[in-house]
Amino acid sequence: MAGRRNLLLTGLAAGTLAGGAAPAATAELRGTGDLGLVVERASGSVLIVETTGRTALGRVTGLGDLSHASAVFSRDGRYGFVFGRDGGLTKIDLLRGEVARRIVQAGNSIGGAISDDGRLVAVGNYEPGGIRVFGSATLDPVADIPTGSKVVGLSDIPGRGFIFSLFEAGEVWTATIPEGGPPEIRRFRDVGRQPYDGFVTPDGRHYIAGLFGEDGLARIDLWHPERGVQRVLPGYGRGEEPLPVFKMPHLRGWAVAGEQVFLPAIGRHELLVVDRRDWTERGRVAVHGQPVFAVARPDGRQVWVNFAHPRNDVVQVVDAESLAVVRAFTLGRGVMHLEFTPRGEQVWISVRDANRVEVFDTRSFARLASLPAEAPSGILLAARAQRVGF
């Protein structure tokens, strides 16, 4: 495969990684807890990186259209499953640095999820719509769930299940995949107009869908699905004229900081701050531009924010206690994504137009490293394997 020619992880013994031969005397065994992927969207490739020494270990190519790519990881962190915009699903061996298997399962895809037991990988599709579920070991098909609508906001939920939103239909569905049985579907109607993304809170209890067609969000309590859909912040922009939306914001569990949730306001230069205990508005934060990602440091003290074009050269840091902007970085055009290391001491930031990934200390704000990359976008660390909704 194309990816196999381009990466050799120095010091790793192929026989050991295959599980058959004893390690050579010079071989270095390593774990996967500090590994990750950096998506290189323009070249259809990913970098394999490690966060201990803050270096790139190599590149895997031949992954198709990665213009809106994301990835999930196997339970042991060895394999990354990359979801391409062209419908491609690629299983990458992070230790060998090669493609383990690749399929093209649809015409236009928008991300995916891995089940809580690690055995199923689901892909959300724009074309033909619906989700398709595959066995993580082989990528053989397990289930095909048509929806008649674009699927967004796909996430894993406890119990070998998935939850996702339907953009045109204004619905949220859950799909539980019992071993050896057909999918069990539950539909939540009247969610709101055009849910554009969604996320599961880190405790696995609540699913939040952002709405593009109206101001507000929709919440489903997964402990009590019989309560149906509850609205959050309906009409939060009432009386204000929204700005043109240059890039859709993204929602994931990284927006949760303690008892607060920081959410991008559609078409506004604001973060909405929601109290997670009763889902009411706690405040708003005026920021540099239209937020795309609002990502909380793992301890919840800071929220780092990037922005849509034309103000996409800046990252701001919000103090979660005072709701004040305490730092700003101008990094170059096309700041695409932010990812914290598991304990939050580092943040990795992709700067597409500068062809680099910047690494900062989150307490001193000192730059720790700058790694070259080809038009980098998503940064996805293997530690996600241990988190609900990632």
Stockholm file with secondary structure:
# STOCKHOLM 1.0

chainA/1-390         MAGRRNLLLTGLAAGTLAGGAAPAATAELRGTGDLGLVVERASGSVLIVETTGRTALGRVTGLGDLSHASAVFSRDGRYGFVFGRDGGLTKIDLLRGEVARRIVQAGNSIGGAISDDGRLVAVGNYEPGGIRVFGSATLDPVADIPTGSKVVGLSDIPGRGFIFSLFEAGEVWTATIPEGGPPEIRRFRDVGRQPYDGFVTPDGRHYIAGLFGEDGLARIDLWHPERGVQRVLPGYGRGEEPLPVFKMPHLRGWAVAGEQVFLPAIGRHELLVVDRRDWTERGRVAVHGQPVFAVARPDGRQVWVNFAHPRNDVVQVVDAESLAVVRAFTLGRGVMHLEFTPRGEQVWISVRDANRVEVFDTRSFARLASLPAEAPSGILLAARAQRVGF
#=GR chainA/1-390 SS CGGGGSCCCTTCCHHHHHTSSCCCTTCCCCCSTTEEEEEETTTTEEEEEETTTTEEEEEECCCCCCTTCEEEECTTSCEEEEECTTSEEEEEETTTTEEEEEEECCSEEEEEEECTTSCEEEEEEEESCSEEEEETTTCCEEEEECCSSCEEEEEEETTTEEEEEETTTTEEEEEECCTTSCCEEEEECCCCSCEEEEEECTTSCEEEEEESSSSCEEEEETTCGGGCEEEESTTTTTTSCCCCCSSCCCCCGGGEETTEEEEECTTSSEEEEEETTTTEEEEEEECSSCEEEEEECTTSSEEEEEECTTSTTEEEEEETTTTEEEEEEECCSCEEEEEECTTSSEEEEEETTTTEEEEEETTTCCEEEEEECSSEEEEEEGGGGGSTTC
#=GC SS_cons         CGGGGSCCCTTCCHHHHHTSSCCCTTCCCCCSTTEEEEEETTTTEEEEEETTTTEEEEEECCCCCCTTCEEEECTTSCEEEEECTTSEEEEEETTTTEEEEEEECCSEEEEEEECTTSCEEEEEEEESCSEEEEETTTCCEEEEECCSSCEEEEEEETTTEEEEEETTTTEEEEEECCTTSCCEEEEECCCCSCEEEEEECTTSCEEEEEESSSSCEEEEETTCGGGCEEEESTTTTTTSCCCCCSSCCCCCGGGEETTEEEEECTTSSEEEEEETTTTEEEEEEECSSCEEEEEECTTSSEEEEEECTTSTTEEEEEETTTTEEEEEEECCSCEEEEEECTTSSEEEEEETTTTEEEEEETTTCCEEEEEECSSEEEEEEGGGGGSTTC
//
